[in-house]
Structure formats: C-alpha cells, structure tokens
Amino acid sequence: MTDLTVDAILAESSRRTEGRTDLGDGSAFFLEGLGRFMDSLHGDAQLNPTGEFIASERALLHTVNRLNYTADRATYPEIAQQKIEKPVFIIGMPRTGTTILHDILAQDPANRAPLTWECMFPSPPPRAETFATDPRIAMCAATMPPIEDQQLKAIHPLGAELTQECVTLMGESMCTPLFHNQFNVSSYQDWADRDADWSNVYDFHLQQLQHMQAFNMQDRWVLKTGAHLWGLEHLLATYPDARIVFTHRDPVKSMTSYASLTTIVRSVGSDHVDPNAVAADWTPRLRDVLMHGVNVRKAQEYPDAIFYDMMFRDFITDQFGVITQIYEALDLPMTDEAARAMQAFIDANPPGVHGTHDYQPEHYGIDPAAVRSEFREYIDHFDLPPE
C-alpha cells in the first residue's frame, strides 16, 4: 500500500488490527500530526517508489501500534495502575555519546531499557517469563535486512534486541523529528518545532511506559533520545522526579554527523537529496532546540529532578569512571553485578567496533567557524572546546 492519505492509513491500520478504530485520548492531536505528515510527504519529500512504500509503512506502523496500545489498555487494567518512578533520561545532540551510554546503562540488571522488538510490536504487553524468547523478536529481526552501507552500520547499529530510542515511540503520537530525519518533510517539522503541543507526546509516552512495564519491570527505566529536548518542560511535568543526563560536545561534530546520517537515510527513499541543503536546514533547527533545553532548565527549579551534565571529552577518556559519576550524581545504587556487566560491555565494544563513521564538514557545506558562532551561547554555557 502506498496511498499516502490520512483516510487510507486509517483504513489499512484498522484492517491490520481486525477492525480497531479507537486511537485513545489525544486522538485529535495524533490525526493533526498524521495529516501534516501526509501533506509534507506530498509537498516536500520528492519520494521515489521505494520511499513511498517506506513512508506508508512508517505511518501504518505507528497508527497500528497506537490502536493496539489503546485496546490493550482497556483489556489489561494493570497497565493504567503502573507508577513510573525516577526514570533516567539521556538527552543530547548526535555524536555526544548518547547511544553507547544508553547501551552501557542497559547492562545493569536493575535498569529497564525499551528494546527494538517491543517498540515495533508492543501488543500484547511483553511478559518477563517470555521476554527473551518472544516470537516478536524474530518478527522484528525479519524486518531488518543486512545493512550493506558500512557508514550506516557505524552510525547506529540495528538489532531486534538492541535498545531503542524514545524518538521512535514518539511516532505513536505523530509528533517526532524522526520523520524529518528519514524523509524531507520540512513543513511537518516546522509544525513540530513551533506549533505542536508536546504535552500530548508525553501523555502518550507515559502510557507506553506503563504498557511495557506492566508485566516486565526492573527497578527503573533508562531512556534515551535527543528528541526530548523539543519537549523537555513537558517531560519534567510528566516525570517530575526524572533523572536526566545531558550530554555535550563541540556542536560542529554533532551537526556534521547528523547531516551525514540524514543524507544516507533519506537517499534510500528519494533521488533528490542535497547534503548541503540537509545541513543548512537541520543546523538552525538543532541550535534552537538545544537552547530550548538549556532555557527550560534556567526557567525554574525542578526540586524533585536531578540533572547531570556529561562532557563527551571526559566520557571517551574514562567511560566507566563517568558511569560511576552518573550513578553517584543520580543517587543510583551500583551493585557489583552491575559494575561487572557494564565494564564487560565497555571492554567488548571499544570505539570503532562497528566500523568507522567518516564525515567531514566540507562535504555538507558546513563552516565550523560559522557553526561555533551560531552555537556560541551554548558553547560558552558549558565551556566546550573545539575538536
């Protein structure tokens, strides 16, 4: 199916869920986002036939999942009773260590990180007794053909049992920067940047965590995505006792890496991808959202939340040392079992183990001096040296 209209997506999603039509509370916001996504695909994306199919399946995945989340919430009363206490969130720009940090923290048996398979196929709620053998693991793996692009492998390893980002979960609210990374949907992203009410995203995000932990929970959630910077004030309103690790690095590295990733991903579904245009579009968006996150912290006190600022230069020098500092700062217990598991993962995953991501600013029309000037307030606030 490649009919990229709201009505077609809703009809096919209902067919795939045996007639379900209830999108739950916040459905008007979901439908607005879906409509803006469809309009932008038609008006901005310049998709090829492969891109049309991928975009259709992307919209269907999130719509089907929302229908199923809503139905399961009515079926299992345990879901709505779940309390989310002191969740850990990792936020920050690309190439600041967020992915490897998330993967390391996920090795602690007390930490619960969402895995790719349960985010792709969340219904019915996963169960502890079958979590490692659930047939949805194989179903998810089957959707991931071998990645031939070595650059893409190095940027972000994929796997059914690897940790997943909240930016994907946000798709079930139809408000996520994931879409503009995968496709050129600039008018949709303008809405997400400026006009969308992100409280809706966190209302449903809470329901998603309740769903996944209802029958399989450890001591705490460990979650990750830079997309939380878009709605940080709503995250803190939803999870007032959040523990937040904010990662920092010279923004030239982040902007260049994100331009590279976006160019590679978009090129699968479009024959009209200009690397320079990608960087020119995303750099000011990321600057604005990064400062939004900084300003949310400045605006008021959050007495029950804890923030920890992680400098990438410190992390690459001593990963386990920084992990220890994070546990101390966030008041998390570090067991011997957790320490061994995390250190073993660090030892088994040195830099470059998945390949090397090569990216140079000039390949994307990026002037490092200009970027540092644009990000001067952020750089000075965190005293970030150029790399």
C-alpha positions, -999 to +999 in steps of 0.1 A: +000+000+000+014+034-010-017+056-008-003+084+014-036+099+027-050+100+062-081+081+052-061+053+036-037+050+065-066+048+090-085+022+069-055+000+064-045+002+100-080-008+111-078-037+087-045-048+102-059-047+137-091-066+130-113-036+128-099-014+156-106+023+153-101+038+188-069+059+189-075+068+225-072+101+244-054+127+223-066+113+190-072+148+176-035+157+181-025+124+165-047+130+135-034+165+131+002+152+131-007+124+107-023+149+083+006+172+084+030+143+078+010+131+047+008+167+034+045+172+038+053+139+021+034+151-009+047+186-009+083+183+002+097+148+002+102+140-035+099+103-028+108+075-052+086+044-053+108+028-025+103+059-004+066+059-009+064+024+004+087+031+033+067+062+043+034+044+041+047+015+063+062+041+087+028+058+091+010+024+093+034+010+120+027+039+143-010+040+137-014+002+142+006+004+174-015+033+188-047+013+181-032-017+199-019+003+228-053+017+233-071-016+230-046-033+254-051-006+280-088-015+281-081-052+282-054-052+310-064-030+340-028-035+354-014-011+327-031+021+339-021+013+375+016+014+368+037+041+385+068+054+367+093+064+393+126+082+389+131+073+352+166+081+338+166+100+305+197+106+283+194+137+262+218+155+239+228+161+203+241+134+179+277+121+184+278+131+221+279+096+234+242+091+240+238+057+222+268+040+238+259+054+272+224+040+268+237+006+258+261+006+287+235+015+313+212-011+299+236-038+310+227-031+346+201-058+355+182-032+376+178-010+345+149-014+321+156-001+286+130-004+258+142-029+231+136-025+194+113-055+191+089-045+218+087-009+204+080-023+169+054-049+181+042-037+216+009-057+216+002-077+237+023-063+266+056-081+269+060-106+298+090-112+320+088-150+317+090-149+278+109-117+273+140-134+259+120-159+237+091-139+225+083-147+188+082-110+181+120-109+184+122-130+152+094-110+136+113-078+142+146-092+130+130-103+098+122-066+090+159-057+092+177-069+061+215-069+063+228-033+061+253-030+032+262+006+039+292+004+062+287+041+072+252+034+084+263+004+104+289+025+121+265+054+128+238+034+145+239-004+149+204-020+145+190-052+160+158-066+174+173-070+209+192-037+210+179-007+229+155+016+211+151+054+214+121+073+225+121+092+192+106+061+177+080+058+205+070+094+197+058+082+164+027+068+181+018+105+189+027+115+153+050+142+166+086+132+162+117+146+145+123+110+133+101+117+103+122+147+091+154+126+095+140+098+073+123+120+048+124+156+038+092+167+054+102+203+063+067+217+066+058+189+090+090+196+110+082+233+111+049+224+129+068+200+153+093+228+161+070+257+165+033+249+170+029+213+182+017+209+218+043+184+231+023+177+262+003+153+241+035+134+233+043+129+269+008+119+279+011+090+255+047+083+263+036+077+299+010+052+286+037+035+266+060+030+296+031+018+317+023-007+289+058-021+286+064-024+324+030-038+334+043-074+333+080-069+330+098-043+351+131-038+368+140-011+393+140+019+369+136+030+333+167+041+313+156+060+282+173+080+255+168+104+227+179+139+218+142+145+208+134+150+244+149+185+240+118+195+220+095+190+249+117+190+280+093+211+300+066+186+293+089+156+302+095+173+335+058+179+341+050+143+333+080+128+352+088+154+379+113+131+396+132+124+363+170+118+364+184+135+333+219+130+318+225+158+293+255+151+270+277+178+255+303+182+228+316+206+202+285+212+180+304+211+148+308+173+153+271+169+160+259+190+131+282+172+106+273+138+118+236+144+118+238+158+082+257+126+072+231+103+088+202+122+074+217+122+039+223+085+040+189+076+053+169+099+030+188+087+000+171+053+003+137+068-004+145+098-026+166+105-056+168+142-047+189+146-016+213+175-014+238+171+015+243+209+017+206+216+019+202+189+047+229+206+068+215+241+061+180+230+072+189+210+103+216+231+118+194+260+129+167+236+140+191+218+163+206+250+176+171+263+186+160+231+202+193+227+221+189+262+235+153+254+243+166+226+265+191+249+282+165+276+287+139+252+302+165+243+329+171+280+335+135+290+337+126+274+370+137+250+397+128+213+395+131+202+431+124+165+425+145+161+393+183+156+391+204+168+361+239+156+353+259+173+325+282+147+308+311+161+287+320+139+258+357+146+263+355+131+298+334+101+286+358+090+259+387+092+283+372+070+310+338+055+302+334+035+334+346+064+355+319+087+341+293+059+346+303+058+383+299+096+385+265+094+369+253+068+394+266+089+423+250+121+409+216+105+402+217+086+435+215+052+419+229+021+437+258+004+419+259-033+426+289-055+419+269-074+393+260-042+375+296-029+376+309-062+361+282-062+334+288-027+323+326-030+324+324-062+303+302-043+277+327-015+276+356-039+271+337-057+243+327-025+225+357-003+220+354+027+197+351+016+161+340-020+168+310-015+144+331+004+119+341+040+114+317+068+105+337+092+084+322+127+080+338+160+071+321+194+074+331+205+039+311+176+024+279+192+038+288+229+032+294+233+069+317+261+080+330+252+115+336+288+125+301+298+115+286+268+134+305+277+165+293+313+161+257+302+158+261+280+189+282+305+209+257+308+238+256+270+242+294+266+239+301+293+264+274+280+288+291+246+290+327+257+282+330+234+253+364+234+235+366+229+197+377+195+185 
